[in-house]
Amino acid sequence: MSRLTFSIANNAVTHLGRNLYSTTPPALAELVANSYDAYATEVNIVLSNDAISIIDNGKGLDFQEFESKYARIGSTKQREEPFNGLAERKPMGKKGIGKLAAFSLGSTYTVYSKTRDTDRWLGFTLQYQDMINSETYPVEVEETDLPEKFAAYSRYQSGFIVDITDIRRKITVATRENIKIQLSRRFYINQAKSSFLLKVDGEELKLDSNSYYDKLQYMVYLGYENEEILREKFPNVILEEYQQIDTIKKYFCSQNIKGWIGTTYKPKDLKNNEGSSFANIIILANGKIADEDILKSKPNARIANNYIVGEIEADEFIEKLNDPITSSRQGLDDSISEVEELINYLDSVRKYVIERWDDMRQNHAIANLPERIKNNPSYKDWLESLTDPQKKINNKLLDLLSSKLDDEISVDATAVDSMVTSISSVINNIEADDLIASFDKESDAEVQFDLLFKLMDNISKTEDLNHSNLIRKRLSAIEELERLMSETNTPEKLFERHLSDNPWLIMPYWNIDRNIIDETDYLKNQRYFRLDMDENNFRKNFLDILIRVAEETYPIIVELKKNTAVGYAKVGFTDIYNQITNYRRAMIQKIPDLIDVKEKDIKVIFILSEDTGLPGKGHSIELNDSEIKMLEDQNISLLKYNKILAEAKKMYREHLKYQREAKIIPDLSIDCE
């Protein structure tokens, strides 16, 4: 047994270990980088609920190397001689602080190390709590055999194991998958040439490709002598060498920096199962991430930014910088002028990629629509009627819609149809504004006369379009009523809400706009009136809908029962008459304007299940002719849901036919050919 003393100063264990890594993958990446620098050809990461272990078959360290290298925190990393006949590897680490990443993962870790010159392993344990307040920290190093859980690695002639316990973050199934994805992206190593294998729980990770590679659509590259190198890796991607600004192109060549910025088909192509996004541009140095998001100081709110990813290799550039890594260990220090210059140039390249992305998306905007829309005959006819400027506007607006459709959040088909048809309204209005502007600028009378005719024609189209939009909204309301009727368990409250939002369904001339009218007037839901009975007795009355219209002298009561004739919805003549009588009397008592009004002067519409009819016809709710007549004599009209639906459809059938024939707006209700 020998004593090894760690040299620690200025709370280095906390600042350079515990607080340096906010998540598990970057901390693991530091430990894997140490294994790579030690010329390991195989690294195994084993994850469990109580431990994280990193095992490699690299050179290992003997006691003297522990003293001169491992125990000196923050000293410049010493060059390692090639091992196992491997070519020289440029070191991923520089400051010798990666070892402290283990304290970001757990509070205790045990090291096992073996070199080819020793028969047994050396082992010692470090405790975070014991190290945080010390400038020196002695530990006992002893020769040992590997614990049983590492028995499979006893065959290694040399190697290094870090076994982390008292782990800080729970390892779930989702965490495991995220670690694999993140580690794959944190390294770019040609595994065939470097003879380097990384496994997580026995699964080999690819370190020369990423999960989004086969989802890339378009790519701008810099610093490569030719595109064939990229063509082998990205055979189906549209490749373009950056040529826009010569200064930028020459800069990347002179600095020996190469890489690419590309776009994917959809934003979700750049997200993993935990929702983390790879929509950023990374900087790699000697095969390892040096910056997770180089343009984080240059935020871009464009939609295109959700589709953009990039990888830049800058080995020599970073090697020449003086301590380029920030204190967060997450990126390059942008206060260094050389780093700032790189950021500005990459931002310019990204802007160019966004411009090209915009052009490509707009040119293929119609192709990105759902099949049922782009193959719709009415939509095809409408597209053919557009002028070239209108087509350009249409493509630009459709591009915004396509971005929404690309999102992982599902969009209702009805909402998509509504957005597509609304675009036609926008196009027409824009054309009208352009005509008015041209009319004001033009002084030639003959040209003005021609513009005037075009403007009048456009106004006529706009009126037809507004009428068309109104009809479509009403058709949508009819479809919703039909849906509510078809569902046997629809609550009465939903019928009440829908009919109060669309009172014209009950009576065509009731056209109340609830959005602009004061709440105390015209339309109320569940209006409460207390009916005073004899001997201080009271009865509560909640009216489903109370409506005032210009065509009626007094407020109108609308009472609804749900469309299924069960429970309290199953009513008879007596139920209807008594309920309405109480409503009317309560209103007369509480509304001053009605104090001298006769009860039957207050109009009532009672809406019943469609399964209502004459006795002997098999209806669940039966009312005979005399009962219906008595209710009508009392100014109480009975209305069935199926009657409302039939009348509404009949009313708007001709409007719909006109719309389809005029082709003013695409009719997406027509079946595809």
Disulfide bonds with the S-S distance in Angstrom:
none
